[in-house]
Amino acid sequence: MSSFSDSSLSKKLNELNNTQQSIQTLSLWLIHHRKHSKTIVQVWQREMQKVKSSVRLTFMYLANDVIQNSKKKGPELTRDFATVLPEAYAVASKDADDKTKKSLERILTIWQERGVYDKTFVTKIKQDTDLGKNDSKPAEKTKKKVDEYVATKPKHHKSKSKHRDREPAVKPVAEPVTPVAVVPAKKKKKEDDLSLIEEIESMPNDPTSNTGDSEALVKRLADLEHSASSDAAVREKIAALPPEVSDIQHLSKVQDKEAAVKLASQVEEACILLSEYNFRLNAELEERKAVGKMLRDFIVCQREQLTEAENKDYKSRLEKVTNVRLELSSHIQNLPDLTLLPDVTGGLAPLPSAGDLFSLDQRH
C-alpha cells in the first residue's frame, strides 16, 4: 500500500465514487494507516465540506465502512470520527433529498444496533439534523403502499376464483428477491481460488511497503480469522430466513393484506441483512487480496535475504581460503634455500665419542 500523506489522502478522496469497490478500497487503505487517525478524520471532514451535496453521502458511506471494519484492529478511527460526526451530519443532511436523508438515518440506526455508538450520541445527531422526524417504521410504510394499491385496484368479476382475485394485490408489494448463494459449489470455489491467486500474482510490487515486517503480516492474518466469512451468527441468521423471502411461489399463499404487509417487512429485513453481509464479504475479499500480496512480497523478500546471506557466507569462506593461501605462500618463501647449504654428498664426519670428548677437555 502506498505511503500516507495529507496530499495523497486528499487526492484519493477526490477520486472517490459511489461504488462498492471504490469505497472499500479506500477504506482498507485508511484502516491500514489508522495510526494517522486524527489526520484522516480532519482531512475527511475538510474535503467533505468542499464536495457537492450529492457526493456527501458517499463520504458518509466511507466513514461507516472505516468505523465498522476498524473496530477489531483498534479504537482510534471510531473514537476520532465521533468528534466530527455531528458536524458532518449537519453538512450532509443540509439541502438533502428524502432518499439521502433516509440513507443517512439508516447509517445511524446501524451504529446504534451494533453498539458502535451509544443511543444518546445517535439520538442527539438525529435531533440536531431533524433526521427521522417524519419517518415511520418500514412496516407502516409498506402498509400504506398496500392500502393505496387496494384502494385503486380494479374490481374483478365475481366469476373469477378467490385465488385469482387476491393474486394481483400481492405483486406490487414486494419485488421478487433473487436467492443469494452463501456457500458456492466446490468447483466454483476452486475456480475462484485460482482466479484470486492469479490476480494476487499479477499485482505489481510496491517499493514503499515494508515487506519484511512479519509482525504486521501475522496480525493481519489473525484478523482474517474474525472476518465476515467466519461470522457464524450472521450466517445462522441467513440460514434461518424463511423460504417465503426468496421463493416467489410462496406469494400465492398470501391470503390477506396483513399477511402481505408482514411478508414485505420480512423481505425488506432480509434484503438489508444480505446486502450488509455481501458488503462485508466484498471487504473481506479485498483484505484477503491485500494480505495475499503481503504474503507474496514477504516470501520474495525472505528468498532474497536467504540468497544474500548465502552469498555473504560464500564470500566469507572464499576470503578465509584466500588468506590461508597467502599466508602459506609467504611461509614457503621464508623457508631457507637448500641449495646454499654445504655439499654433503660424501657423508658427514662421524661425531666424536664420549672418551674423545673427555680427552679433549683434559688436554686443555
Secondary structure per residue as TSV (DSSP state, phi and psi in degrees):
chain	resnum	aa	ss	phi	psi
A	1	M	-	360.0	144.4
A	2	S	-	-67.4	157.6
A	3	S	-	-69.3	157.5
A	4	F	-	-93.1	140.2
A	5	S	-	-159.0	161.0
A	6	D	H	-59.0	-44.1
A	7	S	H	-69.0	-39.4
A	8	S	H	-65.2	-37.6
A	9	L	H	-67.2	-42.3
A	10	S	H	-60.0	-40.8
A	11	K	H	-64.5	-43.5
A	12	K	H	-65.6	-38.4
A	13	L	H	-66.9	-36.2
A	14	N	H	-69.6	-26.9
A	15	E	T	-89.5	-3.2
A	16	L	-	-66.3	136.9
A	17	N	-	-130.7	169.0
A	18	N	S	-84.4	56.7
A	19	T	S	-124.8	152.6
A	20	Q	H	-61.1	-42.6
A	21	Q	H	-65.4	-41.9
A	22	S	H	-63.2	-45.2
A	23	I	H	-65.8	-45.0
A	24	Q	H	-67.6	-39.3
A	25	T	H	-62.2	-47.5
A	26	L	H	-68.0	-35.5
A	27	S	H	-61.4	-45.4
A	28	L	H	-62.8	-37.7
A	29	W	H	-64.8	-42.3
A	30	L	H	-66.8	-41.4
A	31	I	H	-65.2	-36.1
A	32	H	H	-62.8	-34.2
A	33	H	T	-103.5	35.3
A	34	R	G	-64.3	-16.1
A	35	K	G	-66.8	-15.9
A	36	H	G	-101.3	34.8
A	37	S	H	-58.8	-41.2
A	38	K	H	-62.4	-44.4
A	39	T	H	-65.6	-40.5
A	40	I	H	-58.0	-47.1
A	41	V	H	-66.4	-41.8
A	42	Q	H	-64.0	-45.3
A	43	V	H	-67.1	-41.4
A	44	W	H	-58.5	-45.7
A	45	Q	H	-66.1	-41.1
A	46	R	H	-64.7	-46.0
A	47	E	H	-70.1	-30.7
A	48	M	H	-65.5	-34.7
A	49	Q	H	-72.6	-17.6
A	50	K	H	-88.3	-29.1
A	51	V	S	-77.5	170.3
A	52	K	-	-70.4	158.7
A	53	S	H	-61.1	-30.6
A	54	S	H	-70.9	-19.7
A	55	V	H	-93.9	-15.8
A	56	R	H	-64.8	-31.9
A	57	L	H	-63.6	-36.3
A	58	T	H	-63.0	-38.9
A	59	F	H	-62.2	-38.5
A	60	M	H	-69.0	-37.5
A	61	Y	H	-62.1	-40.3
A	62	L	H	-62.7	-46.2
A	63	A	H	-61.0	-40.3
A	64	N	H	-62.0	-44.6
A	65	D	H	-65.4	-41.9
A	66	V	H	-65.2	-46.6
A	67	I	H	-61.2	-45.5
A	68	Q	H	-73.9	-41.0
A	69	N	H	-83.9	-11.0
A	70	S	T	-94.2	-7.9
A	71	K	T	-59.2	-41.0
A	72	K	T	-73.8	-14.8
A	73	K	T	-101.7	-18.2
A	74	G	-	162.1	155.8
A	75	P	S	-88.2	2.3
A	76	E	H	-58.3	-53.5
A	77	L	H	-68.4	-39.6
A	78	T	H	-61.4	-42.7
A	79	R	H	-68.7	-45.4
A	80	D	H	-73.3	-32.9
A	81	F	H	-66.0	-31.6
A	82	A	H	-60.6	-26.7
A	83	T	T	-74.3	-21.0
A	84	V	T	-116.0	-8.2
A	85	L	H	-61.7	-42.0
A	86	P	H	-56.6	-46.3
A	87	E	H	-68.5	-38.2
A	88	A	H	-64.2	-39.4
A	89	Y	H	-67.8	-34.6
A	90	A	H	-63.9	-38.2
A	91	V	H	-71.6	-43.7
A	92	A	H	-67.8	-35.7
A	93	S	H	-84.4	-11.9
A	94	K	T	-68.2	127.1
A	95	D	T	59.7	20.6
A	96	A	-	-84.9	149.7
A	97	D	-	-79.7	174.5
A	98	D	H	-62.5	-37.9
A	99	K	H	-64.2	-43.0
A	100	T	H	-65.5	-42.0
A	101	K	H	-62.3	-38.0
A	102	K	H	-64.8	-39.9
A	103	S	H	-66.1	-40.1
A	104	L	H	-63.8	-40.5
A	105	E	H	-67.9	-35.1
A	106	R	H	-61.9	-38.7
A	107	I	H	-61.4	-44.4
A	108	L	H	-61.8	-41.7
A	109	T	H	-61.9	-41.4
A	110	I	H	-63.5	-42.6
A	111	W	H	-60.8	-40.8
A	112	Q	H	-70.0	-44.1
A	113	E	H	-64.1	-36.4
A	114	R	T	-93.0	2.6
A	115	G	T	73.2	21.4
A	116	V	S	-67.8	-47.4
A	117	Y	S	-130.3	150.8
A	118	D	-	-74.5	167.2
A	119	K	H	-63.8	-36.9
A	120	T	H	-61.6	-44.7
A	121	F	H	-62.9	-45.9
A	122	V	H	-66.2	-42.5
A	123	T	H	-62.9	-39.5
A	124	K	H	-64.1	-41.4
A	125	I	H	-62.6	-43.1
A	126	K	H	-61.5	-42.4
A	127	Q	H	-66.9	-41.0
A	128	D	H	-69.2	-26.3
A	129	T	H	-108.6	0.8
A	130	D	T	61.5	23.9
A	131	L	T	-76.5	137.2
A	132	G	T	79.5	5.0
A	133	K	S	-64.8	-42.9
A	134	N	S	-110.1	15.5
A	135	D	-	-86.6	147.0
A	136	S	-	-119.8	172.2
A	137	K	-	-68.7	151.4
A	138	P	H	-56.0	-39.5
A	139	A	H	-64.3	-37.9
A	140	E	H	-67.3	-38.6
A	141	K	H	-65.0	-43.9
A	142	T	H	-63.0	-41.2
A	143	K	H	-60.5	-39.9
A	144	K	H	-63.4	-41.6
A	145	K	H	-64.2	-40.9
A	146	V	H	-63.7	-43.7
A	147	D	H	-60.3	-42.0
A	148	E	H	-64.3	-39.0
A	149	Y	H	-70.1	-43.1
A	150	V	H	-61.0	-37.1
A	151	A	H	-68.7	-28.5
A	152	T	H	-106.6	-1.8
A	153	K	S	-72.1	146.6
A	154	P	-	-71.4	149.8
A	155	K	-	-76.4	139.0
A	156	H	-	-101.8	155.0
A	157	H	-	-68.0	146.2
A	158	K	T	-65.0	-20.2
A	159	S	T	-70.2	-20.4
A	160	K	S	-75.6	153.1
A	161	S	-	-70.0	159.2
A	162	K	H	-61.5	-37.4
A	163	H	H	-62.3	-44.4
A	164	R	H	-71.8	-26.7
A	165	D	H	-72.0	-29.6
A	166	R	H	-91.5	-23.2
A	167	E	H	-58.3	-44.8
A	168	P	H	-63.2	-26.7
A	169	A	H	-70.4	-14.2
A	170	V	H	-94.8	-33.8
A	171	K	T	-57.7	-43.1
A	172	P	T	-72.8	-12.1
A	173	V	T	-66.0	-48.3
A	174	A	S	-146.1	137.2
A	175	E	-	-77.2	154.1
A	176	P	-	-59.2	139.9
A	177	V	-	-102.1	125.0
A	178	T	-	-71.8	126.2
A	179	P	-	-59.6	140.5
A	180	V	-	-103.4	122.9
A	181	A	-	-84.2	103.8
A	182	V	S	-71.0	-41.4
A	183	V	S	-113.5	109.1
A	184	P	-	-71.3	166.5
A	185	A	-	-66.8	158.3
A	186	K	H	-62.4	-40.9
A	187	K	H	-64.7	-44.5
A	188	K	H	-64.0	-38.9
A	189	K	H	-64.5	-41.2
A	190	K	H	-63.5	-42.6
A	191	E	H	-63.9	-40.2
A	192	D	H	-64.7	-40.1
A	193	D	H	-63.6	-43.5
A	194	L	H	-64.3	-40.3
A	195	S	H	-63.3	-39.8
A	196	L	H	-65.8	-41.6
A	197	I	H	-63.0	-43.4
A	198	E	H	-62.7	-39.3
A	199	E	H	-65.3	-40.8
A	200	I	H	-65.1	-42.6
A	201	E	H	-64.7	-30.3
A	202	S	T	-83.6	-6.8
A	203	M	S	-67.6	139.2
A	204	P	-	-72.7	153.2
A	205	N	-	-73.3	143.0
A	206	D	-	-105.6	106.8
A	207	P	T	-65.2	-18.9
A	208	T	T	-86.4	-12.0
A	209	S	S	-78.6	148.8
A	210	N	-	-90.0	86.2
A	211	T	T	-71.5	-19.4
A	212	G	T	-90.4	3.4
A	213	D	-	-80.4	92.2
A	214	S	H	-71.4	-32.9
A	215	E	H	-64.0	-42.8
A	216	A	H	-64.5	-39.1
A	217	L	H	-65.1	-44.4
A	218	V	H	-63.2	-38.6
A	219	K	H	-65.3	-42.2
A	220	R	H	-70.7	-33.1
A	221	L	H	-66.7	-38.6
A	222	A	H	-66.7	-35.5
A	223	D	H	-65.2	-30.7
A	224	L	G	-67.2	-19.4
A	225	E	G	-67.9	-19.9
A	226	H	G	-111.4	28.8
A	227	S	S	-81.8	-178.7
A	228	A	G	-61.4	-39.3
A	229	S	G	-66.7	-17.2
A	230	S	G	-99.8	4.7
A	231	D	-	-79.9	91.1
A	232	A	H	-64.7	-34.0
A	233	A	H	-62.2	-46.5
A	234	V	H	-68.4	-39.2
A	235	R	H	-64.3	-35.6
A	236	E	H	-67.1	-37.9
A	237	K	H	-62.6	-41.9
A	238	I	H	-66.5	-41.2
A	239	A	H	-66.1	-28.5
A	240	A	T	-86.7	-1.1
A	241	L	S	-62.4	138.2
A	242	P	-	-66.6	148.2
A	243	P	G	-63.0	-19.2
A	244	E	G	-61.3	-28.2
A	245	V	G	-78.6	-13.4
A	246	S	T	-124.9	-4.5
A	247	D	-	-118.1	113.7
A	248	I	G	-66.1	-21.0
A	249	Q	G	-63.8	-23.9
A	250	H	G	-73.7	-12.6
A	251	L	G	-63.1	-27.9
A	252	S	G	-68.0	-16.4
A	253	K	G	-87.2	-8.9
A	254	V	-	-73.1	123.5
A	255	Q	-	-108.3	-20.6
A	256	D	S	-147.7	174.8
A	257	K	H	-65.6	-38.3
A	258	E	H	-61.6	-42.6
A	259	A	H	-66.0	-36.0
A	260	A	H	-65.9	-42.1
A	261	V	H	-63.4	-43.0
A	262	K	H	-62.7	-44.1
A	263	L	H	-65.0	-41.5
A	264	A	H	-62.1	-39.5
A	265	S	H	-64.7	-41.3
A	266	Q	H	-64.1	-41.3
A	267	V	H	-63.4	-42.2
A	268	E	H	-63.8	-43.9
A	269	E	H	-64.1	-39.8
A	270	A	H	-65.2	-40.2
A	271	C	H	-62.1	-42.7
A	272	I	H	-64.3	-45.4
A	273	L	H	-61.1	-47.7
A	274	L	H	-69.4	-37.1
A	275	S	H	-64.4	-45.9
A	276	E	H	-65.8	-38.5
A	277	Y	H	-68.7	-40.1
A	278	N	H	-63.8	-36.8
A	279	F	H	-62.0	-43.1
A	280	R	H	-67.1	-37.8
A	281	L	H	-65.1	-39.5
A	282	N	H	-64.8	-39.6
A	283	A	H	-63.8	-39.5
A	284	E	H	-64.0	-40.8
A	285	L	H	-60.4	-43.6
A	286	E	H	-64.2	-38.8
A	287	E	H	-65.7	-40.9
A	288	R	H	-64.9	-36.2
A	289	K	H	-62.9	-45.1
A	290	A	H	-63.4	-43.8
A	291	V	H	-67.1	-38.1
A	292	G	H	-61.2	-40.0
A	293	K	H	-66.0	-39.1
A	294	M	H	-62.0	-41.6
A	295	L	H	-62.3	-44.8
A	296	R	H	-60.7	-47.7
A	297	D	H	-64.4	-35.9
A	298	F	H	-66.0	-43.2
A	299	I	H	-64.0	-42.9
A	300	V	H	-61.0	-42.6
A	301	C	H	-62.9	-43.1
A	302	Q	H	-65.3	-39.2
A	303	R	H	-64.5	-40.9
A	304	E	H	-64.3	-41.8
A	305	Q	H	-65.5	-38.9
A	306	L	H	-63.7	-45.3
A	307	T	H	-61.6	-42.5
A	308	E	H	-63.7	-40.1
A	309	A	H	-65.8	-40.9
A	310	E	H	-64.8	-41.0
A	311	N	H	-63.0	-39.7
A	312	K	H	-64.4	-38.8
A	313	D	H	-64.9	-43.5
A	314	Y	H	-64.5	-41.3
A	315	K	H	-63.1	-40.8
A	316	S	H	-63.7	-42.9
A	317	R	H	-65.1	-42.5
A	318	L	H	-61.4	-39.5
A	319	E	H	-64.5	-40.4
A	320	K	H	-65.4	-44.4
A	321	V	H	-62.4	-39.9
A	322	T	H	-63.7	-41.0
A	323	N	H	-64.2	-43.4
A	324	V	H	-62.3	-40.6
A	325	R	H	-62.9	-42.4
A	326	L	H	-65.2	-42.4
A	327	E	H	-63.7	-40.4
A	328	L	H	-64.2	-41.6
A	329	S	H	-63.1	-41.5
A	330	S	H	-65.1	-39.1
A	331	H	H	-66.1	-40.8
A	332	I	H	-63.5	-40.8
A	333	Q	H	-66.4	-27.4
A	334	N	H	-85.5	-6.1
A	335	L	S	-67.9	147.9
A	336	P	-	-65.6	153.3
A	337	D	-	-84.9	113.4
A	338	L	G	-65.6	-22.1
A	339	T	G	-70.6	-19.3
A	340	L	G	-85.7	-8.3
A	341	L	S	-75.1	153.8
A	342	P	-	-63.0	155.1
A	343	D	-	-76.0	124.6
A	344	V	-	-120.0	34.5
A	345	T	T	-64.2	-40.9
A	346	G	T	-79.5	-0.7
A	347	G	-	98.0	158.6
A	348	L	-	-87.6	154.7
A	349	A	-	-65.2	146.0
A	350	P	-	-67.2	146.7
A	351	L	-	-70.3	146.9
A	352	P	-	-65.6	148.9
A	353	S	-	-79.4	172.4
A	354	A	H	-64.3	-37.6
A	355	G	H	-65.4	-41.3
A	356	D	H	-61.2	-37.4
A	357	L	H	-65.9	-43.0
A	358	F	H	-68.8	-37.0
A	359	S	H	-66.7	-35.4
A	360	L	H	-64.5	-40.1
A	361	D	H	-65.0	-36.8
A	362	Q	H	-69.4	-35.7
A	363	R	H	-63.6	-36.8
A	364	H	-	-79.1	360.0
